[in-house]
Amino acid sequence: MDSRTRIARLLPELEVELRARDLWSAHAPPPQALASTQPFCVDTLAFEQWLQFVFLPRVEALLAAGAALPAGCAIAAMGEIRFTDRDHAALIALLRAIDEAWCLPPSA
């Protein structure tokens, strides 16, 4: 399975996991919070909000458009910083799987 297909399959799993952990927000943050120039919008959003309102929509849009994905993805490390307890182990594993899928060759 190539990287794009694997990532496309993992994104819905990420949403399910965020919802299961009660980390999915019913309300979008204000537009100015989404306009942050800091990595992961650390100055305006919680990491789970960044996943929901920035990462997921952007990656889904790139995949849908057939556009090139950025050169790399390293979201698991940020997840490990944000979620330090064992209750979030499945979420961290999923973030690692996304990072790993990102590194697969295009026709793997």
KADA-V723696 format. One record per backbone hydrogen bond with DSSP energy under -1.0 kcal/mol. CO is the residue of the C=O (numbers start at 1). NH is the residue of the N-H. Records with the same first field share a line. If there is no record, write none. Layout:
CO = NH  NH
//
This chain:
2 = 6
3 = 7
4 = 8
5 = 9
6 = 10
7 = 11
10 = 14
11 = 15
12 = 16
13 = 17
14 = 18
15 = 19
16 = 20
17 = 21
18 = 23
19 = 22
30 = 33  34
38 = 41
39 = 42
41 = 44  45
46 = 50
47 = 51
48 = 52
49 = 53
50 = 54  55
51 = 56
54 = 58
55 = 59
56 = 60
57 = 61
58 = 62
59 = 63
60 = 64
61 = 65
62 = 67
75 = 79
76 = 80
77 = 81
78 = 82
79 = 83
85 = 88
86 = 89
88 = 92
89 = 93
90 = 94
91 = 95
92 = 96
93 = 97
94 = 98
95 = 99
96 = 100
97 = 101
98 = 102
101 = 104
105 = 108
//
